[in-house]
């Protein structure tokens, strides 16, 4: 059994004159990342591996979760291929994970996150909200073999306020 925890980066700021990759989180994004990650502690679900886009907004979201969930640094990877909007690279990164990883947490971007959950999960989601968490179980032993999974949890910041 493989468990995938997909998290869309929290709300970013458009106030800064920076390239897309360097956009930071705004105040709401920082608050939502703390809110959702603190709520996620109740699930008692720690990943074997965390992979995050290396874009500032995704990386900051991941770092808030990592800190609040006390995930050891050796379980963290920043991967430029997760800075993906179509879902093709995101899917490739997930499918290339080691069989030894049973619970995988990934921080990424839309449209890739929404496309992935709709392709591989069993619940249609119109749009995964910023800082939204979607957990999908796959009844396989190898990430490369993932196909039709069971969407077991969806968490949005607005549902926690």
Secondary structure, DSSP 8 states (H G I E B T S, - for coil): -EEEEEEE---B-S-S---GGG--B-HHHHHHHHHHHHHHGGG----SEEEE-SSHHHHHHHHHHHHHHT--GGGEEE-GGG--SSSHHHHHHHHTS-TT--EEEEEE-TTHHHHHHHHHSSS--S---TT-EEEEEE--SSGGG--S-EEEEEE-GGGG-
